[in-house]
Amino acid sequence: MDRVDRPVPRYPSLYQVNTRVWLTELSRQLGRPATLDDVSDAELDRLAAQGFDWVWLLSVWQTGPAGQRVSRSNAEWRREFEETLPDLREDDIAGSGFAITGYTVADQLGGDAALAGLRARLAERGMRLMLDFVPNHTGLDHPWVDEHPEYFVSGSEADLAAAPANYTRVKRAAGDLVLAHGRDPYFPGWPDTLQLDYSNPKTQEAMIAELTRIAGQCDGVRCDMAMLVLPDVFERTWGRRAPDFWPAATSRARDRVPGFCFMAEVYWDLEWTLQQQGFDYTYDKRLYDRLREGGARPVREHFHASLDFQARLARFLENHDEPRAAATFGDGAHQAAAVITFLSPSLRFFHQGQFEGRTHRISPHLCRGPEETVNERVAAFYGRLLTVLKRPALRDGDWKLLPCGVAWDGNPTWDNYVACGWRRGEERLVVAVNLSGVHSQCFVRLPFQDLEGRRWRLEDLLGSAVYLRDGNELQTWGLFLDEPPWKAQVFSFTRA
């Protein structure tokens, strides 16, 4: 099979895979340890058929025994692991995939050669590969501890005594050191990591060198907690001023690999800042939080942001950090939130297990997940949704937020709706969601200016309903909706 150099659409879809858990499941099926070479062509064909443009392999890089020991001995983490796996075994705790000791593919996954082979097979199917880049910290036993201790934030014995959660004593042949754990300014340090010092230009150069080397192994990177190395955030955390890192890092990676993609995990309303510093996509945690909190109006307000900004957001309902969507949202609310999230202008970010309705989040420290029965209702819904997402209008079309108006005087339920329109050529779609637990009515003002004088056939692509509507009424009044709680619809408009 030849490589398919398919252009990435304006609004692509990404599938995140927990690589170590994936291969553990495959090992059980094969009856022997599996590597990336053992991922079948049939599995990759399935992902391509579902419409994915990107596959993000979580936790492929080398980690060390020091991080694993911390993961196994940390009482708080272990309680979480036992909740996920009541039959927890020591071998299930591999250590955090973010406590990296080297940007080479872990031997047990098959090494760099196996990754290269899998990437080539993805490319044959028109899919691109995304991997992790962790800018803020390394694992405890990274080679730089011996070779370049100046790359890390150091501390004193007084710092260690005053903040033992944020510092650790590191034993070295050349003499012990007190070094800081990686952290963000609002929480204690991560005890399986060491904080890199971005106020040191040599640290930045070393990390750019790592990044440009990674760019030769994949098509893009998801950058963990990318905002932590911004100058203001770094100074607030460590009291040291650091020069900008991301503009030079993203530019030099793209000098080596034109078109190389950067996605940022980012919070604290710093999404626009990182987009301006070279990121193609930034997490949209704000929309996720508003959907969890409930209420259509804050969601509609969120969509008033400029389209240039929204098109570079990565929108999700779950990932390796967030709880499972099936456990977080009620059944109807889950489907409503999914339609709003994934049929908005953005990178559509899905997580392994989401389509099956899994309810147990798997920590990145674990290499095995619990066995769960597939929720057939959730699976059927996502099957329909993924089919809808293949439509050209939703991948490369023009989007518009649609106003929802009162159905009749004294009826406030119009405020429960979120609606938008998509168009590409003759293809027209209207997405409408009753984002509430009550039966609601509204008129949706349509974005199409040529409805008059014709009859129109409206088909709900997520269900089975088909309606015939008069174009004059649609143009004058809009589309009348009278729907039960959490009802989500995607109407195609064709001439009747």
C-alpha atoms as one frame of an Amber mdcrd trajectory, in Angstrom:
protein
   0.000   0.000   0.000   1.377   3.431  -0.956   1.480   6.450   1.320  -1.652
   8.600   1.077  -0.656  12.282   1.296  -4.156  13.459   2.109  -4.357  17.093
   3.224  -5.520  17.588   6.795  -9.017  19.068   6.660  -9.860  22.393   8.203
 -11.530  20.569  11.122  -9.753  17.204  11.615 -10.462  14.333  14.006  -7.927
  12.853  16.446  -7.981   9.558  18.336  -5.931   9.232  21.531  -4.617   5.759
  22.390  -3.105   4.697  25.720  -0.300   2.760  24.046   0.783   0.616  26.975
  -2.786  -0.428  27.820  -3.465  -1.088  24.133  -0.483  -3.436  23.868  -1.311
  -5.154  27.167  -4.744  -6.020  25.766  -3.144  -7.195  22.532  -0.594  -9.296
  24.476  -3.438 -11.079  26.216  -5.040 -11.874  22.851  -1.769 -13.109  21.319
  -0.595 -15.018  24.370   2.808 -13.284  24.262   4.262  -9.776  24.761   3.078
  -7.511  21.946   4.896  -4.546  20.408   3.825  -1.832  18.004   4.713  -4.223
  15.176   1.832  -6.437  16.310  -0.863  -3.784  15.832  -2.820  -5.272  12.953
  -3.530  -3.653   9.629  -7.191  -4.439  10.293  -7.119  -2.249  13.413  -5.561
   0.616  11.467  -8.113   0.107   8.681 -10.848   0.418  11.307  -9.497   3.747
  12.585  -9.179   5.065   9.044 -12.724   3.960   8.239 -13.978   5.863  11.276
 -12.618   9.034   9.705  -9.600   9.830  11.846  -6.879  12.116  10.536  -4.609
  11.844  13.597  -3.699   9.037  15.991  -2.038  10.174  19.214  -0.033   7.436
  20.918   0.236   8.259  24.600   3.289   7.113  26.588   5.646   5.619  24.023
   8.875   7.125  25.410  11.429   5.568  27.727  10.776   5.856  31.466  12.938
   4.687  34.347  12.857   2.505  37.461  13.027   5.507  39.804   9.700   6.847
  38.539   8.165   3.400  38.698   9.229   2.995  42.328   7.537   6.295  43.215
   4.361   5.261  41.401   4.253   1.976  43.272   4.959   3.466  46.692   2.841
   6.644  46.602  -0.120   5.836  48.851  -2.515   8.356  47.319  -1.814   7.207
  43.772  -2.032   3.572  44.785  -5.549   4.087  46.188  -6.580   5.441  42.803
  -4.986   2.486  41.016  -6.833   0.032  43.278 -10.144   1.763  42.573  -9.500
   1.300  38.863  -8.146  -2.259  39.197  -9.452  -4.115  42.272  -7.137  -6.984
  41.280  -4.137  -4.627  40.998  -0.735  -6.275  40.557   2.676  -4.652  40.851
   3.341  -5.256  37.163   0.286  -3.140  36.321   2.071  -0.038  37.639   4.520
   0.887  34.920   5.171   4.426  36.165   3.957   7.661  34.645   4.420   8.011
  30.913   5.260  11.675  31.617   8.286  10.898  33.810  10.436  10.541  30.705
  14.096   9.529  30.832  14.724   9.673  27.090  12.906  10.410  23.838  13.469
   6.951  22.424  10.652   4.449  22.131  10.517   2.087  25.100  12.105  -1.289
  24.360   9.027  -3.208  25.498   6.981  -1.350  22.855   9.394  -2.409  20.116
  11.789   0.545  20.027  12.157   3.270  17.418  11.984   0.823  14.493   8.551
  -0.459  15.508   7.256   3.092  15.832   8.609   3.966  12.383   6.848   0.960
  10.922   3.542   1.852  12.537   3.848   5.443  11.374   4.397   4.256   7.803
   1.314   2.050   7.997  -0.761   4.957   9.337   0.482   7.125   6.479  -0.584
   4.474   3.953  -4.108   5.033   5.229  -3.921   8.830   5.187  -3.465   9.193
   8.964  -0.817  11.162  10.825   0.986  10.278  14.048   1.083  12.469  17.162
   3.356  11.791  20.173   4.040  13.378  23.570   6.505  16.132  24.339   6.930
  17.032  28.017   8.661  20.424  28.201   8.398  21.169  31.906  10.204  18.249
  33.528  11.985  14.911  33.182  11.986  11.660  35.105  14.077  11.335  38.273
  16.738   9.200  36.606  17.165  11.153  33.402  20.813  11.074  32.189  21.017
  14.855  32.512  21.041  14.487  36.307  24.620  13.236  35.995  25.631  14.890
  32.739  23.978  18.333  33.009  22.605  19.038  36.487  22.625  22.740  35.568
  19.607  22.068  33.340  17.424  21.606  36.439  16.032  23.956  39.079  18.227
  23.442  42.122  17.415  24.061  45.750  19.047  24.196  49.144  18.747  22.093
  52.254  16.547  24.867  53.626  14.246  24.574  50.593  14.022  20.821  51.110
  13.193  21.247  54.790  10.617  23.976  54.148   8.900  22.364  51.131   9.648
  18.622  51.055   6.830  18.072  48.536   8.585  20.360  46.057  12.226  19.285
  46.411  14.174  16.046  46.625  17.726  14.924  47.320  19.260  13.267  44.272
  22.179  10.891  44.755  24.969  11.179  42.197  28.473   9.766  41.896  29.746
  13.341  41.595  27.925  14.423  44.758  24.345  14.636  45.952  22.134  17.554
  44.938  18.850  19.061  46.032  16.669  19.490  42.938  13.094  20.641  42.495
  10.227  18.424  41.447   8.263  19.458  38.378   5.122  21.366  39.354   2.635
  24.032  38.447   2.175  27.060  40.711  -1.082  25.834  42.255  -0.180  22.315
  43.402   2.670  20.444  45.109   5.371  18.931  42.945   5.040  15.674  41.033
   7.320  13.375  43.091   8.440  11.254  40.123   9.823  14.241  38.176  12.540
  16.898  38.181  11.898  20.500  37.121  13.803  21.872  34.138  15.206  25.385
  34.493  13.955  27.516  31.605  15.827  30.548  32.883  18.982  28.778  31.658
  19.410  29.257  27.869  21.342  25.969  27.681  18.306  24.105  29.020  16.159
  25.649  26.328  18.657  24.699  23.624  18.791  21.132  24.892  14.998  20.837
  24.873  14.749  22.313  21.375  17.274  19.707  20.234  15.087  16.979  21.752
  12.025  18.431  20.070  13.586  18.669  16.627  14.721  15.051  16.922  11.176
  13.961  17.854   9.942  15.823  14.760  11.730  13.234  12.669   9.693  10.421
  14.263   6.129  11.723  13.984   3.923  14.359  12.362   3.039  16.343  15.461
   3.352  16.557  19.237   0.946  17.142  22.076   2.862  19.308  24.557   2.121
  18.459  28.179   1.185  21.452  30.393   2.621  23.746  27.733   1.821  26.960
  29.615   4.188  26.114  32.491   7.247  27.274  30.533   5.741  30.641  29.565
   7.912  33.387  31.108   5.216  34.789  33.410   4.090  31.375  34.637   7.640
  30.131  35.168   8.538  33.254  37.136   5.406  32.944  39.273   6.298  29.330
  40.064  10.065  29.589  40.566  10.896  33.271  41.025  13.143  33.203  37.956
  12.529  35.029  34.702  12.801  32.824  31.620  12.973  33.971  28.004  10.266
  32.814  25.589  10.680  29.184  24.563   7.820  28.278  22.248   8.350  30.712
  19.337  11.889  29.431  18.752  10.978  25.805  19.492   8.019  25.636  17.106
   9.892  27.538  14.384  12.980  25.352  14.491  10.980  22.129  14.506   9.147
  23.323  11.407  12.440  24.289   9.794  13.328  20.602   9.979   9.842  19.292
   9.191   7.629  21.816   7.345   4.046  21.595   8.515   4.927  19.863  11.786
   1.923  20.164  14.121   1.857  21.405  17.724  -1.037  20.847  20.132  -0.899
  22.376  23.617  -2.419  21.148  26.822  -3.175  24.572  28.289  -5.441  26.100
  30.936  -5.932  29.440  32.747  -7.212  31.260  29.619  -3.775  31.091  27.981
  -5.026  29.377  24.821  -4.719  32.485  22.628  -1.261  33.230  24.013   0.045
  29.840  22.942  -1.646  30.047  19.562   0.299  33.258  19.014   3.527  31.492
  20.023   3.282  28.858  17.315   0.700  26.263  18.367  -1.688  24.887  15.770
  -4.166  23.690  18.396  -4.813  24.384  22.077  -7.066  22.547  24.532 -10.553
  23.986  25.024 -11.114  23.055  28.650 -13.472  26.017  29.047 -16.146  24.481
  26.805 -15.793  21.127  28.575 -16.299  22.811  31.968 -19.361  24.715  30.765
 -20.937  21.542  29.435 -20.305  19.788  32.748 -21.810  22.678  34.685 -24.920
  22.675  32.507 -26.842  25.518  30.907 -27.056  26.441  27.246 -26.429  30.169
  27.547 -22.777  29.941  28.735 -22.127  27.450  25.928 -23.626  29.783  23.325
 -21.562  32.650  24.724 -18.452  30.522  24.373 -19.136  30.156  20.656 -19.115
  33.928  20.162 -15.295  33.824  20.088 -13.686  34.568  16.734 -13.706  31.718
  14.247  -9.932  32.028  13.720  -9.489  31.272  17.419 -12.086  28.481  17.598
 -10.697  26.691  14.546  -7.455  26.167  16.469  -9.062  24.686  19.589  -8.992
  20.973  20.459 -12.373  20.053  21.887 -13.035  16.892  23.900 -15.396  15.200
  26.341 -12.743  13.031  27.956  -9.026  12.295  27.808  -6.429  10.572  29.988
  -6.676  13.373  32.584 -10.449  13.855  32.691 -13.036  11.355  33.957 -14.872
   9.218  31.447 -17.727  10.981  29.662 -20.060   8.038  30.230 -19.469   8.357
  33.984 -19.663  12.168  34.032 -22.730  12.955  31.944 -26.130  11.327  32.131
 -27.075   9.265  29.103 -29.000  11.982  27.268 -26.684  14.744  28.441 -23.695
  12.754  27.143 -25.101  12.659  23.627 -26.127  16.325  23.727 -22.680  17.401
  24.942 -20.972  15.243  22.309 -22.960  16.765  19.447 -22.194  20.287  20.641
 -18.502  19.506  21.183 -17.691  17.566  18.040 -19.920  19.424  15.575 -18.363
  22.765  16.439 -15.427  24.294  14.526 -12.335  22.703  16.079 -10.042  19.717
  16.110 -12.330  16.871  17.281 -10.452  15.019  20.027 -11.677  11.519  20.965
 -10.270   9.120  23.564  -9.808   5.359  23.496 -12.768   3.687  25.245 -15.088
   6.653  24.737 -17.016   4.974  21.919 -17.631   1.875  24.032 -19.029   3.904
  26.945 -16.292   2.906  29.360 -16.653   4.448  32.812 -13.245   3.869  34.471
 -10.498   6.382  33.790  -7.086   4.697  33.446  -4.173   6.542  35.024  -1.109
   7.125  32.794   0.854   5.268  35.505  -0.953   1.997  34.653  -0.353  -0.362
  31.752  -3.577  -2.329  32.205  -7.196  -1.260  32.295 -10.255  -2.961  33.745
 -12.451  -5.169  31.600 -15.726  -3.399  30.870 -18.822  -4.387  28.955 -19.535
  -2.294  25.876 -22.464   0.079  26.344 -24.301  -0.725  23.122 -26.412   2.440
  23.242 -23.322   4.656  23.548 -21.533   2.664  20.842 -24.466   3.019  18.445
 -24.625   6.779  19.055 -20.919   7.294  18.363 -21.177   5.128  15.269 -23.805
   7.513  13.903 -21.857  10.591  15.026 -18.617   9.465  13.365 -20.521   8.816
  10.139 -21.946  12.334  10.254 -18.480  13.786  10.896 -17.221  12.414   7.571
 -19.437  14.869   5.693 -17.469  17.480   3.729 -19.423  20.367   5.250 -18.272
  19.363   8.746 -14.653  18.820   7.732 -14.058  21.779   5.442 -17.229  23.848
   5.438 -18.336  27.207   6.800 -19.813  27.337  10.311 -22.144  29.853  11.931
 -23.717  30.058  15.382 -27.487  30.397  14.948 -29.806  32.529  17.086 -32.617
  30.719  18.896 -35.786  32.712  19.474 -38.879  32.448  21.632 -41.537  30.006
  20.406 -44.386  31.967  22.003 -44.742  34.716  24.591 -44.128  33.562  28.135
 -42.196  30.445  27.127 -38.581  30.758  28.362 -37.430  27.338  27.142 -35.914
  28.791  23.938 -32.933  29.604  26.156 -32.177  25.872  26.479 -31.069  25.503
  22.861 -27.691  25.631  21.165 -27.768  25.633  17.353 -25.347  26.140  14.482
 -25.272  25.824  10.728 -22.734  24.333   8.317 -22.460  24.768   4.585 -20.135
  23.623   1.837 -21.340  24.046  -1.710 -24.850  22.641  -1.906 -24.520  20.717
   1.344 -26.376  22.371   4.221 -26.598  21.142   7.798 -28.258  22.527  10.913
 -27.227  21.224  14.347 -29.728  21.821  17.147 -29.501  20.632  20.741 -31.896
  21.022  23.654 -29.208  21.276  26.332 -31.536  20.835  29.278 -33.538  18.320
  31.238 -36.931  19.797  30.256 -39.051  19.692  27.121 -38.270  22.873  25.202
 -39.391  24.879  22.167 -37.783  27.528  19.996 -37.421  28.966  16.515 -33.932
  28.615  15.029 -33.019  31.373  12.591 -31.431  29.727   9.558 -28.268  30.933
   7.796 -29.433  30.038   4.290 -30.760  32.889   2.125 -32.318  30.908  -0.741
 -35.029  28.861   0.961 -38.074  30.711  -0.374 -40.215  29.324  -3.166 -39.297
  25.697  -2.540 -40.219  22.754  -0.365 -37.373  21.346   1.708 -36.697  17.867
   3.003 -35.112  17.838   6.470 -33.545  14.554   7.565 -32.174  14.015  11.059
 -28.846  12.289  10.444 -28.633  11.118  14.068 -32.095   9.592  14.065 -34.811
   8.494  11.678 -37.045  11.562  11.477 -37.749  13.189   8.103 -39.763  16.392
   7.696 -41.041  18.412   4.743 -41.046  22.155   5.321 -42.125  25.166   3.317
 -39.182  27.374   2.394 -41.157  30.603   2.806 -41.967  29.733   6.412 -38.394
  28.631   7.100 -37.065  31.897   5.680 -39.556  34.047   7.580 -39.877  32.320
  10.932 -37.007  29.885  11.105 -37.060  26.214  12.030 -39.541  25.405  14.796
 -38.308  22.848  17.343 -40.385  21.160  20.052 -38.107  18.567  21.589 -37.705
  16.410  24.711 -34.839  16.811  27.195 -31.294  16.550  25.786 -32.511  15.975
  22.228 -29.686  16.465  19.719 -30.396  16.636  15.983 -28.381  17.183  12.817
 -30.636  18.138   9.920 -29.584  17.889   6.314 -31.450  20.262   3.992 -32.244
  19.078   0.472 -34.780  20.284  -2.051 -37.959  18.209  -1.899
